[in-house]
Amino acid sequence: MSSEGDRLLIQQIRQGDPRAWENLIARYEGRLLAFVERRLHDRAASEDVVQEVMLELWRRRGSVTIQESLRAYLVRSTRNRALNQIRHANVQRRAEPHLMGEDSVAAAGTSGLVAAELRDAITAAVAELPPACREVFRLSREQGLRYAEIAETLGISIKTVESQMGKALKHLRTRLAAWLPETTAI
């Protein structure tokens, strides 16, 4: 598709045109899925990543700024989500022995309780953040946006994003110290 065709497609999506949305999915979904699957080696997880990227574009259609080509934007967004998925899996894998105890034979219910407690502690710690700090943290960790993208989305400087993330991470390290091994970083 030409860059002019991409611009028209994005313009139609911004206006909420469902046919344009279907065209976008038909045109890019298969390529993005193949791209992610080569990295994740998991079809279901790859489908989730592509679907999240597409849905996020639809949700943010009125405010999203695409400075490069539509294809480049989608590939970058998909790559970032896939990398976040890989990081998340690595964190879970590293944290599992600490949560369960290396030699323990814990019941499945116990591990579920520990995970639920940790999830609740993280949710509470994030909720305690000042609103601007919380928004920057969520855009970074939940949406997978880079600092430059967060700065652009919120209309603030990259230095402000860095400062807010620093505050957020410091607060979370303090609040979640009991859950983290000495060498773990958030």
Helices and strands as residue ranges (DSSP letters): H 3-14, H 18-40, H 43-59, H 70-100, H 108-127, H 131-141, H 147-154, H 158-175, G 177-179
